[in-house]
Amino acid sequence: MSHKEDNKGKGSSHHTDLYAHIPLTCLPIVYHPDYNITFMGLEKLHPFDAGKWGKVIHFLKEEQFLTDENMVEAREASEEDLLVVHTKRYLNKLKWSVVVANITEIPPLIFLPNFLVQRRVLRPLRSQTGGTIMAGKLAIDRGWAVNVGGGFHHCSSDRGGGFCAYADITLAIKFLFERVEGISRATIIDLDAHQGNGHERDFLDDKRVFIMDVYNRYIYPEDTFAKKAIKRKVELDWGTEDSEYLQKVELHTEGSLNEVRPDIIVYNAGTDVLDGDPLGGLCISPQGIVKRDEIVFRAARRRGIPILMVTSGGVPEENRPHHRRLHPQPASGGPDWSRGSGGGGVIVSGGQHDEQQWIYWVNIHCCLRCNNSATNMCFL
């Protein structure tokens, strides 16, 4: 991949490697093995699966939809990149292991020297943050892009929380506003089970950013102040199921994009809405999540609006009640999600693929199989 920087556009910004030229032979899918957090098993002390991104890529390679050569390799966000949004004071706080332990909710990190915390925990999160910024530019260039990571929607410019140490969504949007001509309005569609209080705090007084947030009203973070930034607020009750959920997602996605036409959509596609997720408290089926994503991508494509997807929250299957083998049925006119290139059903429990990884696999699988050469948009 060429390292020539493509910084044509607005103003005089700092030098960054995150907007380097990407060859057309690469799909707009961003990933790096450094995304995955593994260190002495400490990552297992939090229910969030800190190695799920590598599993998703493994599945895609196994099915021969991706190779190392046609993926975009993410780059770590530098301190200068992070300072586009974050305060110097906040970044200095991350040099204290106790602060990182608090943000990631992994108490034993308190006892580790910070150089290890930086290398084993924060560097993966900075790599994912760089991936989101890169995917933002790719979405503009190609019509769609996926960062197989990111979606740290609880982090704002001056504070982190909920396993979110860097404000990648805010950064991706600010980079586009500052560096890409014609990008002056953004819509965030946040469908993670939790309120996205980080980007909401960052864009509280910014009329260029329209925020739609659909979340369980009774769970973390319950940030009343941040809710003031939400233009379409959809608060769900415990145990909300597919029918009600999908009706509300479609109604408010269409309404949001009709109310304000953005230049870019940032879609936070958390899977912690899945039935049995111990943190989300909702009861959405795997098929429901796939349909949800289809609703969002179709709405973007019909309007010709570029869309950036980040994968956000979701708990691995071993931390949820047991589920049976699933053979999901395709939506009308869509790809057959129950079959891979080998034609077999997808094992999502007690076998090769757990549900959460399968859903991410399907999302990206659809982008690849349904790619349109003219617009590079999926879900045709």
VEXBA-658978 format. One record per residue (C-alpha): z negated, x, y negated; residue in three letters. Coordinates in steps of 0.05 Angstrom, whole numbers, padded with zeros to 5 digits, always signed. Each point is the difference from the previous one (the first is absolute). Example, Ala and Ser with C-alpha at 12.3 -4.5 7.8 and 13.67 -1.06 7.14 Angstrom:
BEGIN
-00156+00246+00090ALA+00013+00027-00069SER
//
This chain:
BEGIN
+00000+00000+00000MET+00018+00026-00069SER-00058+00018-00045HIS+00038-00012-00063LYS-00041-00044-00046GLU+00030-00065-00026ASP-00039-00013-00063ASN+00054-00031-00042LYS-00028-00057-00040GLY-00055-00014-00048LYS-00039+00047-00044GLY-00025+00070+00017SER-00044-00004+00061SER-00034+00055+00040HIS+00040+00034+00055HIS-00008-00034+00067THR+00028+00013+00069ASP-00007-00074+00018LEU+00066-00022-00031TYR+00042+00053+00036ALA+00070-00019+00021HIS+00002-00036+00068ILE+00064+00006+00041PRO+00035-00065+00017LEU-00005+00019+00073THR-00074-00015-00004CYS-00026-00071+00008LEU-00047-00024-00055PRO-00060+00008+00046ILE-00053+00050-00022VAL-00050+00034+00045TYR-00034+00066+00015HIS-00043+00020+00059PRO-00054+00020-00050ASP-00013-00075-00013TYR-00045-00003+00061ASN-00074+00016-00007ILE-00030+00033+00061THR-00062+00044-00004PHE-00054+00005+00054MET+00004-00075+00012GLY-00032-00016-00068LEU+00059-00045-00017GLU-00021-00046+00057LYS-00065-00016-00036LEU+00040-00048-00045HIS+00035-00061+00031PRO+00064+00017-00039PHE+00049+00038+00045ASP+00012+00065-00037ALA+00053+00022+00050GLY+00042-00064+00004LYS+00057+00028-00041TRP+00018+00053+00051GLY-00001-00053+00055LYS+00050-00043-00037VAL+00047+00058-00009ILE-00008+00019+00073HIS+00021-00070+00021PHE+00061+00001-00046LEU+00022+00067+00027LYS-00011-00024+00071GLU+00047-00058-00013GLU+00050+00048-00032GLN+00000-00036-00067PHE-00027+00061-00037LEU+00005+00075+00007THR-00032+00057-00039ASP+00068+00012-00032GLU+00012-00070-00029ASN-00070-00012-00027MET-00023+00021-00069VAL-00056+00050+00004GLU-00056-00017-00048ALA-00028+00051-00047ARG-00072+00006-00022GLU-00015-00025-00070ALA-00021+00057-00044SER-00058-00003-00049GLU+00050-00007-00057GLU+00032-00059+00037ASP-00068-00033+00010LEU-00019+00010-00074LEU+00056-00049-00019VAL-00051-00053+00018VAL-00067+00032+00020HIS-00050+00029-00048THR-00018+00073+00006LYS-00072-00021+00007ARG+00016-00043+00061TYR+00040+00055+00034LEU-00058+00048-00011ASN-00047-00049+00033LYS+00041+00005+00063LEU-00022+00072+00005LYS-00067-00027+00023TRP-00003-00018+00074SER-00052-00054-00014VAL+00050-00036-00045VAL+00055+00002+00052VAL-00049-00024+00054ALA-00016-00060-00044ASN+00074-00016-00013ILE+00021+00007+00072THR-00063-00032+00027GLU-00010+00058+00049ILE-00072+00023-00014PRO+00002+00065+00042PRO+00051+00029-00049LEU-00060+00013-00046ILE-00019+00058+00045PHE+00068+00034+00000LEU+00021+00054-00051PRO+00048-00029-00049ASN+00057+00047+00018PHE+00001-00033+00069LEU-00003-00069-00031VAL+00058+00018-00046GLN+00042+00027+00058ARG-00015-00051+00054ARG-00011-00064-00040VAL+00027+00004-00071LEU+00063+00039+00014ARG+00026-00054+00048PRO-00015-00053-00053LEU+00035+00042-00054ARG+00060+00006+00047SER+00003-00075+00009GLN-00007-00008-00076THR+00059+00047-00010GLY+00038-00041+00052GLY-00011-00064-00039THR+00025+00031-00065ILE+00061+00028+00036MET+00014-00068+00033ALA-00002-00034-00068GLY+00059+00042-00024LYS+00035-00010+00067LEU-00007-00075-00007ALA+00036+00002-00066ILE+00055+00044+00028ASP+00010-00036+00066ARG-00025-00071-00011GLY-00060+00007+00047TRP-00048+00052+00024ALA-00061+00004+00046VAL-00057+00049-00004ASN-00030+00002+00069VAL-00068+00007-00033GLY-00032-00011-00068GLY-00021-00066-00029GLY-00066+00026-00027PHE-00011-00063-00041HIS-00076+00008-00011HIS+00008+00064-00041CYS+00009-00001-00075SER+00008+00056-00051SER-00074+00017-00002ASP-00031-00024+00065ARG+00015-00006+00074GLY-00027-00042+00057GLY+00017-00035+00065GLY+00033+00063+00031PHE+00044+00006-00063CYS-00007+00066-00038ALA+00065+00000-00040TYR+00035-00056-00037ALA+00068+00007+00032ASP+00026-00069-00020ILE-00017+00011-00073THR+00030+00070+00003LEU+00066-00023+00031ALA+00009-00052-00055ILE-00021+00046-00057LYS+00048+00054+00025PHE+00057-00050+00000LEU-00017-00026-00070PHE-00002+00071-00027GLU+00058+00032+00037ARG+00053-00052+00019VAL+00044-00034-00052GLU+00001-00075+00004GLY-00066-00007+00037ILE-00048-00036-00046SER-00029-00057+00041ARG-00033+00000+00068ALA-00029-00053+00046THR-00054+00017+00050ILE-00003-00047+00060ILE-00066+00018+00034ASP-00008-00034+00068LEU-00055+00043+00029ASP-00060-00043+00019ALA-00042+00033-00055HIS+00007-00008-00075GLN+00040+00058-00030GLY-00051+00015-00054ASN+00024+00072-00012GLY+00069-00015-00027HIS-00027-00062-00033GLU-00049+00041-00042ARG+00055+00050-00017ASP+00048-00054-00025PHE-00050-00048-00030LEU+00030+00003-00070ASP+00071+00020+00020ASP+00048-00058-00009LYS+00056+00039+00035ARG-00034-00011+00068VAL-00005-00067+00034PHE-00051-00003+00056ILE-00001-00051+00057MET-00060+00009+00046ASP-00014-00041+00064VAL-00068+00017+00031TYR-00063-00024+00034ASN-00045-00022-00056ARG-00064+00016+00038TYR+00009+00074+00017ILE+00000+00068-00035TYR+00009+00015-00057PRO-00014-00066-00036GLU+00018+00033-00066ASP-00004-00055-00051THR+00019+00045-00058PHE+00064+00024+00034ALA+00020-00072+00017LYS+00017-00009-00074LYS+00064+00040+00012ALA+00026-00046+00055ILE+00056-00046-00024LYS+00006-00036+00068ARG-00068-00002+00034LYS-00001-00030+00070VAL-00071+00000+00028GLU-00004-00016+00074LEU-00058-00026+00043ASP-00027+00030+00063TRP+00045-00011+00060GLY+00063-00020-00038THR+00057-00008+00051GLU+00076+00009+00000ASP+00023-00067-00026SER-00042-00001-00063GLU+00007+00074-00012TYR+00076+00003+00006LEU+00008-00062-00043GLN-00042+00032-00055LYS+00034+00068+00006VAL+00069-00031-00007GLU-00019-00047-00056LEU-00033+00054-00042HIS+00050+00055+00015THR+00057-00045-00023GLU-00041-00024-00060GLY-00019+00071-00021SER+00072+00025+00002LEU+00025-00062-00036ASN-00052+00007-00054GLU+00015+00073-00015VAL+00060+00039+00025ARG-00024+00072+00013PRO+00041+00063+00006ASP-00040+00021+00061ILE-00045-00036+00051ILE-00058+00039+00031VAL-00019-00036+00064TYR-00069+00017+00029ASN+00010-00022+00072ALA-00070+00006+00030GLY-00008-00025+00071THR-00075-00012-00005ASP+00017-00074-00004VAL+00011+00003+00075LEU-00042-00046+00043ASP-00060+00039+00026GLY-00001+00053-00054ASP-00074+00011-00013PRO+00010+00015-00074LEU+00052-00052-00021GLY-00031-00065+00025GLY+00067-00036+00006LEU+00037-00026+00061CYS+00073+00018-00009ILE+00041+00012+00063SER+00046+00060+00010PRO+00060-00046-00007GLN-00030-00027-00064GLY-00004+00069-00030ILE+00072+00014+00018VAL+00021-00066-00032LYS-00042+00017-00062ARG+00037+00065-00009ASP+00066-00034+00010GLU-00017-00051-00055ILE-00014+00057-00049VAL+00061+00041+00017PHE+00046-00061-00001ARG-00026-00020-00069ALA+00014+00070-00026ALA+00069+00004+00030ARG+00023-00068-00025ARG-00016+00024-00071ARG+00026+00071+00009GLY-00067+00030-00018ILE-00018+00068+00031PRO-00063-00002+00044ILE-00049+00054+00019LEU-00045-00015+00060MET-00065+00036+00015VAL-00040-00014+00063THR-00072-00003-00025SER-00058-00028+00042GLY-00008-00020+00073GLY-00049+00015+00056VAL+00022+00028+00068PRO-00001-00045+00061GLU-00059+00034+00033GLU-00044-00026-00056ASN+00024-00072+00009ARG-00005-00053+00054PRO+00047+00008+00059HIS+00070-00029-00008HIS+00053-00016+00052ARG+00070+00029+00007ARG+00045-00030-00053LEU+00075-00015+00002HIS+00012-00023-00071PRO+00060-00045-00013GLN+00049+00019-00055PRO+00006-00042-00062ALA+00064-00040-00004SER+00059+00046-00011GLY-00044+00062+00001GLY-00005+00059+00047PRO-00032-00008+00069ASP-00068+00030-00013TRP-00021-00006+00073SER+00051+00052+00022ARG+00006+00074-00017GLY+00060+00043+00013SER-00018-00001+00074GLY-00003-00076+00001GLY-00073-00006+00023GLY-00056-00041-00030GLY-00050+00035-00044VAL-00068+00012+00029ILE-00052-00010-00054VAL-00064+00001+00040SER-00021+00034+00063GLY+00065+00040-00002GLY+00043+00044-00043GLN-00004-00033-00068HIS-00062-00030-00032ASP+00012-00061-00045GLU-00009+00034-00067GLN+00047+00057+00016GLN+00050-00050+00030TRP+00001-00040-00064ILE+00015+00061-00043TYR+00052+00021+00052TRP+00033-00069-00006VAL+00000+00002-00077ASN+00036+00066-00003ILE+00043-00016+00061HIS+00026-00061-00039CYS+00016+00043-00061CYS+00041+00046+00044LEU+00036-00051+00043ARG+00015-00048-00057CYS+00021+00052-00050ASN+00058-00021-00044ASN+00046+00057-00022SER+00014-00032-00068ALA-00071-00013-00022THR-00042+00037+00052ASN-00046-00061+00001MET-00029-00027+00064CYS-00012-00069+00030PHE+00071-00024-00009LEU
//
